[in-house]
Amino acid sequence: MTATAWTRAASEVTEERRSLYEVLREEGVRNVPRTLPPPSPRDALPPPEELIRLREGVLGGWYTALRMRRGEALRLRTPDGTAAAALIAWNAHDPSERLNHADTIKVQWTSALRRGRVLLSDMGRVLFSFTEDTGDGALHDALAGGTGPEDTDGEPRNTRDNLRLAAAKLGLGKRDVPPCVTLFAPVGVDDLRSGRFQWRTGARAPGDFVELRAEMDLHVDISNCRHPLDPDLALLPGPLEIVVWRSPPPGVDDACRTATAEARRAFENTDQLFA
C-alpha cells in the first residue's frame, strides 16, 4: 500500500469512528435529561443517628483516609460554602482498580457531576453513586484537578501532597494515586471552541452537601484545600463535615442505576464482582 493510499484509508476509518461517536453521543445526551432527579434541598434531614458509623471534620488544608463498605453512604457538607473536597478511591480488595475521572466523564458523556451520576473505576465498574446533591451539575470539578506545591505560595498544605500522604496511610504509594475529582469546586468550560476552564462564582453556598453511596468496598482519600481556580485569595478553605452511614439499599428504579445504558452496564460489571 502506498503512503497516499494508507493515509486515505486511515482517514476513512477515522471518519467512520467519528460518525459512530456522534451517534452514541446523541443517544446519551438525548436520554439523560429525562431521567436525572432534581437537586437535593440544602435543608434536607441528616442521616438517622442510629445508622451513623463515623462522623468527623476536616479543617482547611488537611485530609482524611477512610475505609468504606459496599452499601454505606458518604455525606460531605461545606457549612460555610468554602470547602473543596478533592476525592480519590480504590477497590479495597484490589487497589490496582481505582477512580478514573476520564472514564467517568467519557462514559456518561458529561463532566457535570450531580445527583443521578456515578464515579467509575478504570475497570468499568461503579465506585460511588451520587444519591443526594444540592448542585445542578455546576457544583463539582472533574476536569482541573487539585493544587500542588507550586500553587500555594509556600503554604505547606496542598491537594497533591495531602492525597499522597493519605494514600500512604492505606499502604499505597505515589504511583497508586490517580487524578482526583473535587466536590464543591464549581469549574466549567467557557465554550467548546476555546475550552478554557472558568470558576462559576456564586454556584456554591453555605450548607451545600453531597451524598455518595459506595457500590463496592473502598479505600477513600479526601483533601480539603483551596482549588487552584478558586479566585478567593485565602489559602485555607472552611471546614468539611464528613458522615459515613448505612444507607437503604437501592430500589429497582434507583436513578443512578437506570439513568443511562452506560450506567446500567457499569452496575452489571460491579454486581458480578459481588455475586
C-alpha positions in Angstrom: 0.0 0.0 0.0 1.3 3.4 -1.0 1.6 6.2 1.6 -1.2 8.1 -0.1 -3.5 5.0 -0.1 -2.6 4.4 3.6 -3.4 8.0 4.5 -6.7 7.8 2.7 -7.7 4.5 4.4 -6.7 5.9 7.8 -8.8 9.0 7.2 -11.8 6.9 6.2 -11.5 4.8 9.4 -11.2 8.0 11.5 -14.3 9.5 9.9 -16.2 6.2 10.4 -15.3 6.2 14.1 -16.2 9.8 14.4 -19.7 9.2 12.9 -20.2 6.3 15.3 -19.2 8.5 18.2 -21.6 11.2 17.2 -24.5 8.7 17.1 -23.7 7.3 20.5 -23.2 10.8 22.0 -26.5 12.0 20.6 -28.3 9.0 22.1 -26.7 9.6 25.5 -27.4 13.3 25.6 -30.9 12.8 24.4 -31.8 10.3 27.1 -30.2 11.8 30.2 -32.3 15.0 30.9 -35.5 12.9 31.2 -34.1 10.7 34.0 -31.8 12.7 36.3 -33.5 13.8 39.6 -33.5 17.4 40.7 -31.0 18.9 43.2 -31.4 18.0 46.9 -32.7 20.7 49.2 -30.0 22.2 51.5 -32.3 21.8 54.5 -32.8 18.0 53.9 -32.8 16.0 57.1 -29.4 14.5 58.1 -29.0 10.7 58.3 -30.6 8.9 61.2 -28.3 9.0 64.2 -28.5 5.2 64.9 -27.2 4.5 61.3 -24.1 6.7 61.5 -20.8 4.8 61.8 -18.4 7.7 61.6 -18.6 11.5 62.0 -15.5 13.7 61.6 -14.5 17.2 60.4 -11.6 18.1 58.1 -10.1 21.5 58.7 -9.0 23.6 55.8 -5.6 22.4 54.5 -6.0 18.9 55.9 -7.1 15.4 54.8 -8.5 12.1 55.9 -8.3 8.5 54.8 -11.4 6.3 55.1 -12.4 2.7 54.6 -16.0 2.1 53.5 -18.1 -0.9 53.0 -20.4 -1.6 50.0 -23.8 0.0 50.7 -22.5 2.7 53.1 -23.1 6.3 52.2 -20.6 9.2 52.5 -22.1 12.5 53.2 -19.9 15.6 52.7 -21.0 19.1 53.7 -19.5 22.5 53.5 -21.0 24.6 56.4 -19.7 27.9 55.2 -19.6 27.2 51.5 -15.9 27.4 51.0 -14.6 23.8 51.5 -13.3 21.9 48.4 -13.3 18.1 48.8 -10.7 16.5 46.5 -11.6 12.8 46.4 -10.0 9.6 45.1 -10.9 6.0 45.8 -9.7 2.4 45.3 -11.3 -1.0 45.3 -10.4 -2.1 48.9 -9.7 -5.7 47.8 -7.6 -4.8 44.8 -6.2 -1.2 44.8 -5.0 -1.6 41.3 -8.6 -0.7 40.5 -9.1 2.9 41.2 -11.0 6.1 40.3 -10.8 7.0 36.6 -12.1 10.6 36.2 -11.6 10.4 32.4 -13.9 7.4 32.0 -16.3 8.9 34.5 -16.7 11.8 32.0 -16.4 9.9 28.8 -18.8 7.0 29.6 -21.5 9.4 30.9 -21.0 12.0 28.1 -20.6 14.9 30.5 -18.3 16.4 33.1 -21.3 17.7 35.1 -21.3 15.5 38.2 -24.6 15.7 40.0 -27.4 13.6 41.6 -28.0 10.5 39.5 -24.4 10.3 38.2 -21.7 7.8 39.2 -17.9 7.7 39.7 -16.3 4.9 37.6 -13.2 2.9 38.1 -10.6 2.1 35.4 -12.2 -1.4 35.1 -15.7 -0.2 34.1 -17.3 -0.6 37.5 -19.1 1.9 39.8 -17.2 3.1 42.8 -19.7 5.7 44.1 -23.2 6.9 43.1 -24.4 10.4 43.6 -27.6 9.8 45.6 -28.0 13.3 47.0 -26.5 16.6 45.8 -27.6 20.2 46.2 -25.9 21.1 42.9 -27.4 21.1 39.5 -24.3 19.9 37.7 -22.3 23.0 38.2 -21.0 22.4 41.7 -18.2 19.9 41.2 -15.0 19.7 39.2 -14.0 16.5 37.2 -11.5 18.4 34.9 -8.9 20.6 36.5 -7.6 18.6 39.5 -6.1 20.0 42.7 -3.3 22.2 43.9 0.3 21.3 44.1 3.2 22.9 45.9 3.6 25.5 43.1 0.1 26.8 43.7 0.3 27.6 47.4 2.9 30.4 47.8 4.9 28.4 50.3 1.9 27.2 52.3 2.8 23.6 53.2 -0.7 22.2 52.6 -1.8 21.3 49.1 -4.1 18.8 47.5 -1.5 16.7 45.7 0.7 16.2 48.8 -2.3 15.6 51.0 -3.6 12.8 48.8 -0.2 11.1 48.7 0.1 11.3 52.5 -3.4 9.9 52.9 -2.7 7.1 50.4 0.4 6.2 52.4 -1.8 5.6 55.5 -3.6 3.0 53.4 -0.3 1.3 52.4 -0.3 2.9 48.9 2.4 4.8 47.1 2.8 7.7 44.8 2.1 5.7 41.6 -1.2 4.5 43.1 -2.6 8.0 43.3 -4.9 8.8 40.3 -6.2 12.2 39.3 -8.9 13.4 41.7 -12.4 14.9 41.3 -13.1 17.9 43.5 -16.5 18.3 45.1 -17.7 21.9 45.9 -15.4 23.3 43.2 -17.7 24.8 40.6 -15.4 24.6 37.5 -16.8 24.7 34.0 -15.7 25.3 30.4 -16.5 28.7 28.8 -17.4 27.1 25.4 -16.5 24.1 23.4 -14.4 26.1 20.9 -11.9 27.7 23.3 -12.1 25.0 26.0 -10.9 27.3 28.8 -11.7 26.5 32.4 -13.7 29.0 34.4 -14.8 29.3 38.0 -18.6 29.7 38.4 -18.7 32.4 41.0 -21.8 32.0 43.2 -22.5 28.4 42.3 -21.8 27.1 45.8 -23.3 28.2 49.0 -23.2 27.6 52.8 -24.9 24.3 53.6 -24.2 22.6 50.2 -23.8 18.8 50.6 -23.4 15.7 48.5 -24.0 12.1 49.4 -22.2 9.3 47.7 -23.2 5.6 48.0 -20.3 3.1 48.0 -21.0 0.5 45.4 -18.0 -1.7 46.5 -15.7 -1.9 49.4 -13.5 1.1 49.1 -10.4 3.0 50.3 -11.2 6.7 50.1 -8.9 9.7 50.4 -10.3 13.3 50.9 -8.3 16.5 50.9 -9.8 19.9 51.9 -7.6 22.5 50.2 -8.3 25.5 48.1 -9.0 24.7 44.4 -6.4 26.1 42.0 -9.0 28.1 40.1 -10.7 29.5 43.2 -10.4 33.3 42.9 -10.6 33.6 46.7 -7.1 34.6 47.8 -7.5 32.8 51.2 -5.2 29.8 51.1 -7.3 27.7 53.6 -10.9 27.0 53.0 -13.5 26.4 55.7 -14.1 23.1 57.4 -15.6 20.0 55.7 -18.1 17.8 57.6 -18.0 14.0 56.9 -20.6 11.4 57.9 -20.5 7.7 57.0 -23.7 5.8 57.5 -25.6 2.7 56.4 -28.0 3.9 53.7 -31.1 2.0 52.5 -30.4 -0.4 49.6 -31.2 0.9 46.1 -34.6 0.2 44.6 -35.3 -1.1 41.2 -35.9 2.4 39.9 -32.8 3.9 41.5 -31.8 6.9 39.4 -28.1 6.2 39.4 -28.7 2.6 38.2 -31.2 3.5 35.4 -30.1 6.9 34.1 -28.3 5.6 31.0 -27.4 2.4 29.2 -23.8 3.0 30.1 -24.6 3.2 33.8 -26.6 0.0 33.7 -23.7 -1.8 32.1 -21.3 -0.4 34.7 -23.6 -1.6 37.5 -23.8 -5.1 35.9 -20.0 -5.2 35.9 -20.0 -4.2 39.6 -22.7 -6.6 40.7 -20.9 -9.5 39.1 -17.9 -8.8 41.3 -20.1 -9.4 44.4 -22.4 -12.1 43.0 
